[in-house]
Amino acid sequence: MLRQLRTKTSRQLVILFLLLLTPIFSFYLIHTTEGINKFAKVSYFPQTSIEDFKDSLNNVVHQSQHLTESYHDEIGKWRMHQYDNYTLAYITDTFIPKFEKLTNIARIMTYPEDYKYVHDALVNSLSFETDSYKHFRVYLLSGNLTEDEISNKLFSRAFEYEQIYSEFLSTIPPTSVENTTKFISLD
């Protein structure tokens, strides 16, 4: 009889414990998921809404800007002679995989068919920027001015592509009858 009472009490305690923990666990799951979604709001399913695409694009662009700014802070330290070439080359080695990862996230991002050129502009911009840093790294280690020139040209090309998706992000979303391609030129 004592054993039955102990088992019954144990079950009740477990049930009570689970009832108390469920709201905490649910809160944790919801907020953790929200945090992940806010950081990488890239959908892996077809998006039908231009606004969804714009939100995803904006998120990747924000991450890209933050990463670029962080890397350029390091270049600033190099220019102020706080780093030598080898230190900045090492730092560049740590940033390149981050840019490659962001480029891959952009590649798999879904988009409305009419906005493929905006998506491609983002991917190309990130790719050219990453390649620019690779050539800059070679310049740092070799002193080869041609590598520095290539790096600068690639970075300029990345900026040209950036103008395309930046213009798209600054436009007002179209109504169902409008098509934003008439607002954005690839020239």
LUMGUTI-12672 format. One record per residue (C-alpha): residue number from 1; x, y, z. Coordinates in nm, 4 decimals, padded with zeros to 6 digits. Example, Ala and Ser with C-alpha at 12.3 -4.5 7.8 and 13.67 -1.06 7.14 Angstrom:
<sites>
  num         X         Y         Z
    1   01.2300  -00.4500   00.7800
    2   01.3670  -00.1060   00.7140
</sites>
This chain:
<sites>
  num         X         Y         Z
    1   00.0000   00.0000   00.0000
    2   00.2833   00.2350   00.0824
    3   00.4424   00.1447  -00.2490
    4   00.1207   00.2316  -00.4392
    5   00.0987   00.5640  -00.2565
    6   00.4639   00.6411  -00.3327
    7   00.4147   00.5529  -00.7036
    8   00.0967   00.7601  -00.7198
    9   00.2716   01.0527  -00.5488
   10   00.5717   01.0188  -00.7796
   11   00.3463   01.0263  -01.0877
   12   00.1660   01.3299  -00.9550
   13   00.4965   01.5045  -00.8911
   14   00.6203   01.4229  -01.2411
   15   00.2963   01.5488  -01.3921
   16   00.3111   01.8629  -01.1816
   17   00.6747   01.9116  -01.2740
   18   00.5958   01.8731  -01.6439
   19   00.3025   02.1119  -01.6169
   20   00.5271   02.3709  -01.4569
   21   00.8075   02.3254  -01.7089
   22   00.5918   02.3225  -02.0225
   23   00.5352   02.7007  -02.0301
   24   00.9052   02.7648  -01.9657
   25   01.0113   02.5184  -02.2336
   26   00.7559   02.6579  -02.4798
   27   00.8724   03.0127  -02.4090
   28   01.2341   02.9068  -02.4714
   29   01.1511   02.7313  -02.7989
   30   00.9440   03.0201  -02.9313
   31   01.1997   03.2869  -02.8459
   32   01.4955   03.0793  -02.9662
   33   01.3198   03.0198  -03.2960
   34   01.2318   03.3878  -03.3254
   35   01.5953   03.4782  -03.2646
   36   01.7161   03.2409  -03.5326
   37   01.4522   03.3643  -03.7768
   38   01.5446   03.7276  -03.7124
   39   01.9113   03.6532  -03.7773
   40   01.8705   03.4468  -04.0921
   41   01.5259   03.5138  -04.2243
   42   01.5854   03.3256  -04.5443
   43   01.3061   03.0984  -04.6500
   44   01.3735   02.7607  -04.8034
   45   01.0328   02.7421  -04.9654
   46   00.8902   02.9311  -05.2610
   47   00.7919   03.2823  -05.1689
   48   00.4916   03.4292  -05.3363
   49   00.5084   03.7705  -05.1814
   50   00.7375   04.0485  -05.2927
   51   00.7350   04.1703  -04.9336
   52   00.8661   03.8321  -04.8115
   53   01.1452   03.8516  -05.0673
   54   01.2199   04.2100  -04.9696
   55   01.2384   04.1124  -04.6012
   56   01.4742   03.8222  -04.6731
   57   01.6872   04.0356  -04.9007
   58   01.7008   04.3138  -04.6455
   59   01.8096   04.0690  -04.3782
   60   02.0983   03.9314  -04.5854
   61   02.1999   04.2842  -04.6850
   62   02.2022   04.3893  -04.3196
   63   02.4248   04.0937  -04.2308
   64   02.6525   04.1762  -04.5249
   65   02.6834   04.5391  -04.4220
   66   02.7693   04.4406  -04.0669
   67   03.0339   04.1933  -04.1859
   68   03.1836   04.4421  -04.4325
   69   03.1945   04.7120  -04.1673
   70   03.3686   04.4770  -03.9241
   71   03.6295   04.3808  -04.1823
   72   03.6893   04.7417  -04.2839
   73   03.7433   04.8283  -03.9167
   74   04.0293   04.5772  -03.9258
   75   04.1665   04.7342  -04.2451
   76   04.1542   05.0701  -04.0662
   77   04.3738   04.9297  -03.7911
   78   04.6168   04.8070  -04.0570
   79   04.6238   05.1524  -04.2173
   80   04.6972   05.3052  -03.8755
   81   04.9909   05.0582  -03.8495
   82   04.8332   04.8690  -03.5616
   83   04.8627   04.5510  -03.7748
   84   05.1312   04.4368  -04.0116
   85   05.0498   04.2725  -04.3456
   86   05.0708   03.9200  -04.2050
   87   04.8300   03.9947  -03.9220
   88   04.5768   04.1470  -04.1610
   89   04.6208   03.8499  -04.3976
   90   04.5396   03.6195  -04.1049
   91   04.2362   03.8305  -04.0148
   92   04.1291   03.8210  -04.3811
   93   04.1508   03.4413  -04.3649
   94   03.8966   03.4475  -04.0823
   95   03.6577   03.6792  -04.2682
   96   03.6570   03.5080  -04.6096
   97   03.4621   03.1986  -04.4882
   98   03.2040   03.4304  -04.3305
   99   03.1552   03.6096  -04.6623
  100   03.1372   03.2756  -04.8450
  101   02.8728   03.1497  -04.6022
  102   02.6666   03.4645  -04.6504
  103   02.7004   03.4290  -05.0287
  104   02.5734   03.0706  -05.0045
  105   02.2777   03.1830  -04.7932
  106   02.1970   03.4412  -05.0615
  107   02.2254   03.1786  -05.3372
  108   01.9606   02.9529  -05.1840
  109   01.7259   03.2381  -05.0997
  110   01.3986   03.2121  -05.2905
  111   01.2570   03.5006  -05.4891
  112   00.9648   03.5865  -05.7157
  113   01.0481   03.5037  -06.0749
  114   01.0249   03.8677  -06.1876
  115   01.2956   03.9623  -05.9375
  116   01.5640   03.7140  -06.0355
  117   01.7856   04.0036  -06.1439
  118   01.7667   04.1525  -05.7919
  119   01.8583   03.8174  -05.6386
  120   02.1419   03.7729  -05.8880
  121   02.2677   04.1238  -05.8101
  122   02.2926   04.0335  -05.4404
  123   02.4737   03.7066  -05.5094
  124   02.7106   03.8725  -05.7576
  125   02.7831   04.1592  -05.5210
  126   02.8704   03.9234  -05.2372
  127   03.0801   03.7021  -05.4681
  128   03.2783   03.9945  -05.6071
  129   03.3342   04.1352  -05.2599
  130   03.4620   03.7980  -05.1358
  131   03.6923   03.7618  -05.4369
  132   03.8168   04.1157  -05.3763
  133   03.9280   04.0205  -05.0260
  134   04.0996   03.7061  -05.1559
  135   04.3073   03.9146  -05.3958
  136   04.3725   04.1731  -05.1257
  137   04.5105   03.8942  -04.9063
  138   04.7493   03.7888  -05.1839
  139   04.8588   04.1520  -05.2180
  140   04.9233   04.1726  -04.8435
  141   05.1498   03.8681  -04.8508
  142   05.3227   03.9285  -05.1845
  143   05.3235   04.3055  -05.2282
  144   05.2083   04.2465  -05.5873
  145   05.0361   04.5710  -05.6895
  146   04.8440   04.3910  -05.9649
  147   04.6644   04.1912  -05.6947
  148   04.5708   04.5163  -05.5214
  149   04.4369   04.6568  -05.8500
  150   04.2328   04.3407  -05.9110
  151   04.1009   04.3623  -05.5559
  152   03.9911   04.7238  -05.6078
  153   03.8232   04.6438  -05.9414
  154   03.6341   04.3519  -05.7894
  155   03.5230   04.5659  -05.4975
  156   03.4001   04.8347  -05.7402
  157   03.2103   04.5684  -05.9317
  158   03.0500   04.4486  -05.6085
  159   02.9387   04.8050  -05.5435
  160   02.7820   04.8276  -05.8928
  161   02.5704   04.5200  -05.8199
  162   02.4851   04.6598  -05.4786
  163   02.3209   04.9574  -05.6483
  164   02.0689   04.7277  -05.8173
  165   01.9378   04.5591  -05.5043
  166   01.9652   04.8807  -05.3007
  167   01.7371   05.0550  -05.5469
  168   01.4916   04.7670  -05.5227
  169   01.4957   04.7849  -05.1415
  170   01.4253   05.1574  -05.1520
  171   01.1177   05.1253  -05.3757
  172   00.7617   05.1088  -05.2537
  173   00.6205   04.7588  -05.2937
  174   00.4049   04.7328  -05.6048
  175   00.0349   04.6687  -05.5996
  176  -00.0861   04.3524  -05.7652
  177  -00.1067   04.5303  -06.1025
  178   00.2324   04.7043  -06.0907
  179   00.5662   04.5519  -06.1672
  180   00.8734   04.7096  -06.0090
  181   01.0971   04.6146  -06.2972
  182   00.9862   04.9350  -06.4653
  183   01.1393   05.1293  -06.1723
  184   01.4804   04.9601  -06.1782
  185   01.7237   04.9627  -06.4649
  186   02.0165   04.7260  -06.4990
  187   02.2244   04.9978  -06.6670
</sites>
